[in-house]
Amino acid sequence: MNKEQLIEKLEYRRKTFEHVFPTKHAYSIAIELAEQLDEPQEQPKIVAPKEFDEWYQEIKEKYSRPGSARRFALWKLSQKGFGRHFENANHEEVDYESKLGVWVRKNQELAIDAIFYGYEVEEPLYRVKIPMFEWNEESAESAELKTAFVYLIHNVTSDETRISYDGNAFGNWKIKLTESQIKTIDERFWAFAVPVEE
C-alpha cells in the first residue's frame, strides 16, 4: 500500500464514522499524519565479501522455492549467537575464524539487511607491482643488473595514473585498485596485479 492508497482508505473510514465525532476526529488526525509521510528512500546497497555471496548462493541452490532461501538465510543469521554456531546450507558449522565467520560475527545486522535489501559483492583489491631493472652500482668490480619494483597509483578525482617508487598512496592517489579499475587504466597492467594482503 502506498501513501495515496492509505489516505484514500482513511478518508473512506472517516466518512463512514461521520456521525461519531471522536472517531471522525481521530481519522482526520491520521490523514494529516499520512500526508506528512515521506516516500520510502532507497536503501543504499550493502557491500558484502564474496564469501558471504557464496554462502547465500549455496542456500539459493538448495532452497529454490520462492522465498525459502531468503527465510532460511535469515533464520541462520538470526539464530547465531543463541547457543548456536553460524551454519551453511547443509547445517554444517562455518569456521569461526574464516573470513565469512569473522565478517558475520562483526556484521550480523548488516548481513541480515543484505538479505532483506540486497547487496553488492566486494571486489578484491590489488596492487600493480611492475618490475624495473637497474644496474647495481654498489658493487665496484662487477656491475650487475638488479630488479626493483615500482607501483601504479591512480588519482580517483582527476583519473590520472602515475608510478610510485615507494608503494605508498597519498591524498586522492590510491594504490589499492579493483580489477575493473586496473583494466580501465590499461588491460596490460592486469598481468602485474598482486592481491592486497589484509
Solvent accessible surface area in square Angstrom, and as a share of the most:
residue,aa,sasa,rsa
1,M,155,0.69
2,N,77,0.39
3,K,49,0.21
4,E,101,0.45
5,Q,86,0.38
6,L,55,0.27
7,I,25,0.13
8,E,113,0.50
9,K,107,0.45
10,L,25,0.13
11,E,57,0.26
12,Y,155,0.59
13,R,127,0.46
14,R,67,0.25
15,K,141,0.60
16,T,72,0.42
17,F,74,0.31
18,E,96,0.43
19,H,155,0.69
20,V,55,0.32
21,F,148,0.62
22,P,95,0.60
23,T,41,0.24
24,K,67,0.28
25,H,92,0.41
26,A,57,0.44
27,Y,42,0.16
28,S,36,0.23
29,I,80,0.41
30,A,33,0.25
31,I,9,0.05
32,E,102,0.46
33,L,105,0.52
34,A,6,0.04
35,E,94,0.42
36,Q,119,0.53
37,L,92,0.46
38,D,120,0.62
39,E,97,0.43
40,P,124,0.78
41,Q,160,0.71
42,E,163,0.73
43,Q,79,0.35
44,P,104,0.66
45,K,109,0.46
46,I,15,0.08
47,V,80,0.46
48,A,0,0.00
49,P,4,0.02
50,K,98,0.42
51,E,41,0.18
52,F,0,0.00
53,D,30,0.16
54,E,98,0.44
55,W,7,0.03
56,Y,18,0.07
57,Q,70,0.31
58,E,63,0.28
59,I,0,0.00
60,K,87,0.37
61,E,143,0.64
62,K,103,0.44
63,Y,57,0.22
64,S,95,0.62
65,R,174,0.63
66,P,129,0.81
67,G,38,0.37
68,S,18,0.12
69,A,11,0.08
70,R,97,0.35
71,R,144,0.53
72,F,18,0.08
73,A,0,0.00
74,L,32,0.16
75,W,118,0.41
76,K,0,0.00
77,L,0,0.00
78,S,54,0.35
79,Q,22,0.10
80,K,32,0.13
81,G,60,0.58
82,F,164,0.68
83,G,83,0.80
84,R,112,0.41
85,H,105,0.47
86,F,11,0.04
87,E,18,0.08
88,N,25,0.13
89,A,0,0.00
90,N,70,0.36
91,H,92,0.41
92,E,95,0.43
93,E,104,0.47
94,V,22,0.13
95,D,90,0.47
96,Y,123,0.47
97,E,117,0.53
98,S,38,0.24
99,K,99,0.42
100,L,16,0.08
101,G,6,0.06
102,V,39,0.22
103,W,40,0.14
104,V,0,0.00
105,R,77,0.28
106,K,151,0.64
107,N,40,0.21
108,Q,48,0.21
109,E,142,0.64
110,L,71,0.35
111,A,0,0.00
112,I,40,0.20
113,D,47,0.24
114,A,1,0.00
115,I,11,0.06
116,F,99,0.41
117,Y,120,0.45
118,G,24,0.23
119,Y,39,0.15
120,E,91,0.41
121,V,63,0.36
122,E,75,0.34
123,E,86,0.38
124,P,71,0.45
125,L,75,0.37
126,Y,32,0.12
127,R,78,0.29
128,V,0,0.00
129,K,69,0.29
130,I,30,0.15
131,P,48,0.30
132,M,65,0.29
133,F,131,0.54
134,E,64,0.29
135,W,155,0.54
136,N,27,0.14
137,E,151,0.68
138,E,156,0.70
139,S,37,0.24
140,A,98,0.76
141,E,167,0.75
142,S,64,0.41
143,A,69,0.53
144,E,93,0.42
145,L,102,0.51
146,K,80,0.34
147,T,67,0.39
148,A,30,0.23
149,F,88,0.37
150,V,9,0.05
151,Y,37,0.14
152,L,2,0.01
153,I,6,0.03
154,H,17,0.07
155,N,16,0.08
156,V,77,0.44
157,T,102,0.59
158,S,58,0.37
159,D,108,0.56
160,E,76,0.34
161,T,51,0.30
162,R,129,0.47
163,I,75,0.38
164,S,10,0.06
165,Y,155,0.59
166,D,100,0.52
167,G,5,0.05
168,N,90,0.46
169,A,46,0.35
170,F,120,0.50
171,G,69,0.66
172,N,73,0.37
173,W,21,0.07
174,K,86,0.37
175,I,8,0.04
176,K,94,0.40
177,L,1,0.00
178,T,22,0.13
179,E,65,0.29
180,S,60,0.39
181,Q,66,0.29
182,I,0,0.00
183,K,71,0.30
184,T,117,0.68
185,I,44,0.22
186,D,41,0.21
187,E,120,0.54
188,R,187,0.68
189,F,48,0.20
190,W,77,0.27
191,A,88,0.69
192,F,80,0.33
193,A,23,0.18
194,V,67,0.38
195,P,81,0.51
196,V,30,0.17
197,E,152,0.68
198,E,193,0.87
